């Protein structure tokens, strides 16, 4: 595996962990009535290679699972991530 592939793989993993934690923080804030992370931001970061972290946080924290547009963006984010991985490792 080349250095670029290793760095990209680690970056994707770290990014998805960050997204997972971000959704968890928003759920924590929602339960306590604190200032929330804007939905537009949560959707954007999930779409940009964060679909897996967002989807997993939806399952673990039961957060944003009733909103169809979140589920749609999570799936799109997963597709974008899988396509990136495919193009990185196809050679």
N, C-alpha and C positions, 0 to 999 in steps of 0.2 A: 504494500500500500504506500503510495507516495505521500509526501509531507502535506500536500494540499488536501488530499482526501482525508487524512487524519485530522487536520485542523478543522475542515468543514464538518466532519462527523462530530467532533467534540463541541464545536460551536452550535450545531443543531441540538445536541443533547442539553447543553447549558441553557440555550434559548428556551427550550421547551420546559425545563425545570423552572426557569424564571417566570414563564407564562403561568405554569401551575401555581406557583407561589403567589403571583399577582392576583389570580382569580380567588385564591384562598384568602388573601388580605381583603379583597372586596366583599367576600361573603362575611368575614369577621366584622367589617364595618357595617354591613347591612343589618346584621343581627343586633348591633348595639346603637344603631341610629346615627352613626358618624358620617362625615363627608365621604362620598363614594367616588370610586374611579369611574370616569365617564364611559358609557357603553360604547361610544364610537372608538375610544382608545382600546378597550378590551377586544372589540371586533377587529380593529386594524392589526394589533399585535398577534392575534390568532391567525389571521389571514397570511401574515408574513412569516411563513415557516413555523407557526406556533400551534397548528391545529391539534397535534397529539397532546401537548401539554394542557391546552384548553379543554379538550374532550375528556381527558383523564380527571381534571379538576371538577368538571361538571358531574362526573360519576362520584368522585370521592366527597366533594363538598355539597352535592345536590344544588349546584348554583347555576342559574341561567338555563336550566334544562327545559323549561316550559316555553321558552321563546324560540319559535321556529327559525328566526333569522340567525340566532346564535348557532344552532345546530348546523344550519346550512354553511355558515362561515367556517365552523370547525371542520366540516367535511372538505370544503374547498382548501383550507389550510393544510389538511393532511394530504390532499392530492398534490398541491404545490410542493410539499416536502418530499413526497415519494418521487415526483418528477425530477426534483433536484438531485436526489440520491441516485436515481437511475442514470441521469446524464453524467454524474461524477464517476460512477463505477462501471459504466457500460464498456469501457475500453479495457 
